[in-house]
Amino acid sequence: MKIEQCFKVYEAESDLDVLSFHQIRDWYNDRTKDGITSARLINLLRKRPQFTWQHTERKIGSNETLSYWSLGRKEILPNPAQGWVVVEQRVLA
């Protein structure tokens, strides 16, 4: 199963262009027999050119972080949930 399918399904069903790392991992693990480790998934997202890192958020008062990814280059501004702040962001061209 391809990770690209995850982005296409979310875009078709929920109109989401940018997905969190956890959304991608959970979607993939729910649909495959053996699943994928977090380390393997982040490696694939970073090394494959079709995936673009968008931004990273941190939960206020903790060191918990969450990265957001898109399929292809998207010009999307971050919109963190309450209790989260953007700590790093891709420079929009």
GIMO-V723076 format. One record per pair of residues at least 12 apart in sequence whose C-alpha atoms are under 8 Angstrom apart, sorted by the first residue. I is the first residue (numbers start at 1). GAP is how many residues later the second one is. Records with the same first field share a line. If there is no record, write none. Layout:
# GIMO-V723076
I = GAP / GAP
This chain:
# GIMO-V723076
1 = 27 / 31
3 = 21 / 25
4 = 67
6 = 18 / 21 / 22
7 = 12 / 17 / 63 / 64
17 = 53 / 54 / 57
18 = 36 / 50 / 51 / 52 / 53 / 58
19 = 49 / 50 / 51
20 = 46 / 47 / 48 / 49
21 = 21 / 45 / 46 / 47 / 48
22 = 44
25 = 13 / 16
45 = 24
49 = 23
50 = 21 / 22
51 = 18 / 19 / 20 / 21 / 22
52 = 17 / 18 / 19 / 20 / 21 / 22
53 = 14 / 15 / 16 / 17 / 37
54 = 13 / 14 / 15 / 16 / 22 / 24 / 35 / 36
55 = 12 / 13 / 14 / 23 / 31 / 32 / 33 / 34 / 35
56 = 12 / 30 / 31 / 32 / 33
57 = 23 / 27 / 28 / 29 / 30 / 31
58 = 26 / 27 / 28 / 29
59 = 24 / 25 / 26
60 = 23 / 24 / 25
75 = 17
